[in-house]
Amino acid sequence: MLREVIKMDEMVSRLVKELQAIVGEENATDDRAICTSYSRDQHWHFVPAKNPACVVRPANKEEVRAVLMLANTHKIPVIPYSTGINVRGLTIPVHDGSILLDLSRMNRILEINPEMKTATVEPGVTFGMLLEQTRKYKLRPAFPDAPLTVSVLVNYYLRGIYQTAATDGHDHTISYEMILPNGETLKTGSRALSRMPYFRYGVGPDFAGMFCAHPGTCGVVTELTAKLYRLYDNRKEYFIGFDDVATPTKLIYNLMNDELAASIRLVDNQSWLKGIFGTFDYPYEELPKFVLCVLVEGVDGVFEAKDTLVRAYMKECGGEVLDLPAEFATTFEHESLGGAEKSCMVFGIKGRGNYHCIGLYGPLTLAAKYYEVHEKTALEVGIPKDHVHFYIDPIYSFHGQLCYFELDIFYDGSDPGFGAKLRNYNERQFHKLLDLGIYGWFRPYAGIIEPTVERIGYLAEVWKKFLRVLDPNEIMNRGKLF
Ligand SMILES: Cc1cc2nc3c(=O)[nH]c(=O)nc-3n(C[C@H](O)[C@H](O)[C@H](O)COP(=O)(O)OP(=O)(O)OC[C@H]3O[C@@H](n4cnc5c(N)ncnc54)[C@H](O)[C@@H]3O)c2cc1C
């Protein structure tokens, strides 16, 4: 045993020397303290902590290529990591001896093109960094509710976005560049053909779509071109209270169908609303259980017309239009424009300290059912009702009323029995939701992929074969998906 440990240590030391020759001495290390800092994330109830063997921090794509080729030759697992804010164990190693490829030094905004309304970025560029620059052109990226320190490239590449601006839709990715384990460069869309990376459907199939949403597999994305959206001066917020999930769906449908609202969000007032507005001392318990937050925006003329229609729909919706303090409106506006650092408050301050969620896409028509199943399963496994929370983000105004649903449980992470309850909850809930019918999961994380792959038939075989073509030595994301 001791001999094996010594042998492993020697191998890692040799590997680190080779990596240092590529990225410089200070950017590759097997220092235990540094490796440990990459060993766990918020999903620790589901993904056990594990240290990578070493951490390497390339500065550019040529260094990425050299690291990948070295790892491929020695068949060493590689875990790309851009900002590492993920809450799903996606960058936690599965195998001993993995290389953690930290791309945060590659943080250049390569282009903002106001005419095309696009931005081209490297993996380490965060939403905060990008917004600072795009604001100058009255443009913004589409925001997740994640902290502004999250990587734009990875967020869009994971295609997991669920955001407050329903009008933006879902696909913000236009094209990208990826380096494969064998060192080849793969470019998608018009980027493959010319210096103009502005069109997704360049040549042949939609390859940009094919590589997206199975993170860390295939290769390492080194550049991405994404859509930008307009910033409007005219903005108005409304808050409408409801006691259940079913009643507001008619109003949500009308707002989506007529494309009236920039942002629509049905939140549970005790978790999300309280979290969003948490800095205010306000008797939230007196509000209805659910609150629909609606943001209307647009250019002169269009804005007024939209606002008139929104008010008309609100009148007939069966909810209570709430007269919340003026600061609340500003806070919501800020939130939907990427002031999402507030999300963290939900978990840390206003929640119970920790939070678990199942994120999924499905139709608005199933909203009340998802909530019912969520509450029922939680009670079955012994999670109290007041730990159960929920919210809906409508995403498209068409396509089967696509919504992002989040089934949340706020809990105290130091409660000794809670991890087991959550695992039990997950196991039951994944199957129940799949039986009920969903469009898809937010991300293919631990425990979710297995019951899902069983149900997708031959597509699973094709998916696996596709990955083996690009990564025959299986060094990328090993053990995470298949
Ligand atoms: C408070 C909070 C709220 C959040 N809300 C949202 C939300 O509303 N919407 C949303 O979409 N997300 C949300 N998230 C999740 C977060 O936005 C994502 O985790 C993030 O977009 C991905 O960035 P990351 O830092 O997690 O990526 P990383 O942890 O660096 O990587 C995530 C995955 O992508 C792979 N990967 C990383 N870089 C590359 C690369 N260059 N090439 C190939 N693969 C790569 C990794 O191997 C890993 O599998 C939230 C997170 C927090 C903490």
The ligand as an SDF file (V2000), in Angstrom:
LIG
                    3D

 53 58  0  0  0  0  0  0  0  0999 V2000
  -26.3380   31.1850   -6.3720 C   0  0  0  0  0  0  0  0  0  0  0  0
  -26.3090   30.4980   -7.7130 C   0  0  0  0  0  0  0  0  0  0  0  0
  -27.3700   30.6820   -8.5900 C   0  0  0  0  0  0  0  0  0  0  0  0
  -27.3270   30.0840   -9.8340 C   0  0  0  0  0  0  0  0  0  0  0  0
  -28.3300   30.3440  -10.7300 N   0  0  0  0  0  0  0  0  0  0  0  0
  -28.2250   29.8980  -12.0060 C   0  0  0  0  0  0  0  0  0  0  0  0
  -29.1700   30.2750  -13.0130 C   0  0  0  0  0  0  0  0  0  0  0  0
  -30.1110   30.9920  -12.7740 O   0  0  0  0  0  0  0  0  0  0  0  0
  -29.0030   29.7870  -14.2680 N   0  0  0  0  0  0  0  0  0  0  0  0
  -27.9530   28.9960  -14.5960 C   0  0  0  0  0  0  0  0  0  0  0  0
  -27.8420   28.6090  -15.7520 O   0  0  0  0  0  0  0  0  0  0  0  0
  -27.0600   28.6340  -13.6690 N   0  0  0  0  0  0  0  0  0  0  0  0
  -27.1720   29.0640  -12.4030 C   0  0  0  0  0  0  0  0  0  0  0  0
  -26.2320   28.7030  -11.4600 N   0  0  0  0  0  0  0  0  0  0  0  0
  -25.1660   27.8180  -11.8620 C   0  0  0  0  0  0  0  0  0  0  0  0
  -24.0300   28.5830  -12.4960 C   0  0  0  0  0  0  0  0  0  0  0  0
  -24.4480   29.6210  -13.2700 O   0  0  0  0  0  0  0  0  0  0  0  0
  -23.2940   27.6150  -13.3880 C   0  0  0  0  0  0  0  0  0  0  0  0
  -22.6700   26.7350  -12.5560 O   0  0  0  0  0  0  0  0  0  0  0  0
  -22.3570   28.3270  -14.3240 C   0  0  0  0  0  0  0  0  0  0  0  0
  -23.0550   28.8710  -15.3810 O   0  0  0  0  0  0  0  0  0  0  0  0
  -21.3000   27.4810  -14.8890 C   0  0  0  0  0  0  0  0  0  0  0  0
  -20.1960   28.0800  -14.4840 O   0  0  0  0  0  0  0  0  0  0  0  0
  -19.3200   27.3790  -13.4540 P   0  0  0  0  0  0  0  0  0  0  0  0
  -18.4490   28.3620  -12.8160 O   0  0  0  0  0  0  0  0  0  0  0  0
  -20.1720   26.5650  -12.5690 O   0  0  0  0  0  0  0  0  0  0  0  0
  -18.5090   26.4010  -14.3980 O   0  0  0  0  0  0  0  0  0  0  0  0
  -17.4570   25.3820  -13.9320 P   0  0  0  0  0  0  0  0  0  0  0  0
  -17.7390   24.9250  -12.5400 O   0  0  0  0  0  0  0  0  0  0  0  0
  -16.1280   25.9520  -14.1820 O   0  0  0  0  0  0  0  0  0  0  0  0
  -17.7580   24.2090  -14.9240 O   0  0  0  0  0  0  0  0  0  0  0  0
  -19.0320   23.6010  -15.0030 C   0  0  0  0  0  0  0  0  0  0  0  0
  -18.9410   22.4130  -15.9660 C   0  0  0  0  0  0  0  0  0  0  0  0
  -18.5060   22.8260  -17.2690 O   0  0  0  0  0  0  0  0  0  0  0  0
  -17.2720   22.2100  -17.6190 C   0  0  0  0  0  0  0  0  0  0  0  0
  -16.4330   23.2390  -18.2220 N   0  0  0  0  0  0  0  0  0  0  0  0
  -15.9390   24.3570  -17.6130 C   0  0  0  0  0  0  0  0  0  0  0  0
  -15.2480   25.0890  -18.4720 N   0  0  0  0  0  0  0  0  0  0  0  0
  -15.2740   24.4420  -19.6430 C   0  0  0  0  0  0  0  0  0  0  0  0
  -14.7220   24.7200  -20.9040 C   0  0  0  0  0  0  0  0  0  0  0  0
  -14.0310   25.8290  -21.1420 N   0  0  0  0  0  0  0  0  0  0  0  0
  -14.9090   23.8010  -21.8930 N   0  0  0  0  0  0  0  0  0  0  0  0
  -15.6100   22.6720  -21.6710 C   0  0  0  0  0  0  0  0  0  0  0  0
  -16.1790   22.3740  -20.5020 N   0  0  0  0  0  0  0  0  0  0  0  0
  -16.0210   23.2480  -19.4950 C   0  0  0  0  0  0  0  0  0  0  0  0
  -16.7110   21.6900  -16.3190 C   0  0  0  0  0  0  0  0  0  0  0  0
  -15.8610   20.5910  -16.5090 O   0  0  0  0  0  0  0  0  0  0  0  0
  -17.9710   21.3280  -15.5580 C   0  0  0  0  0  0  0  0  0  0  0  0
  -18.4350   20.0850  -15.9920 O   0  0  0  0  0  0  0  0  0  0  0  0
  -26.2330   29.2750  -10.1980 C   0  0  0  0  0  0  0  0  0  0  0  0
  -25.1690   29.0830   -9.3120 C   0  0  0  0  0  0  0  0  0  0  0  0
  -25.2110   29.6920   -8.0760 C   0  0  0  0  0  0  0  0  0  0  0  0
  -24.0530   29.4810   -7.1430 C   0  0  0  0  0  0  0  0  0  0  0  0
  1  2  1  0
  2  3  1  0
  2 52  2  0
  3  4  2  0
  4  5  1  0
  4 50  1  0
  5  6  2  0
  6  7  1  0
  6 13  1  0
  7  8  2  0
  7  9  1  0
  9 10  1  0
 10 11  2  0
 10 12  1  0
 12 13  2  0
 13 14  1  0
 14 15  1  0
 14 50  1  0
 15 16  1  0
 16 17  1  0
 16 18  1  0
 18 19  1  0
 18 20  1  0
 20 21  1  0
 20 22  1  0
 22 23  1  0
 23 24  1  0
 24 25  2  0
 24 26  1  0
 24 27  1  0
 27 28  1  0
 28 29  2  0
 28 30  1  0
 28 31  1  0
 31 32  1  0
 32 33  1  0
 33 34  1  0
 33 48  1  0
 34 35  1  0
 35 36  1  0
 35 46  1  0
 36 37  1  0
 36 45  1  0
 37 38  2  0
 38 39  1  0
 39 40  1  0
 39 45  2  0
 40 41  1  0
 40 42  2  0
 42 43  1  0
 43 44  2  0
 44 45  1  0
 46 47  1  0
 46 48  1  0
 48 49  1  0
 50 51  2  0
 51 52  1  0
 52 53  1  0
M  END
$$$$
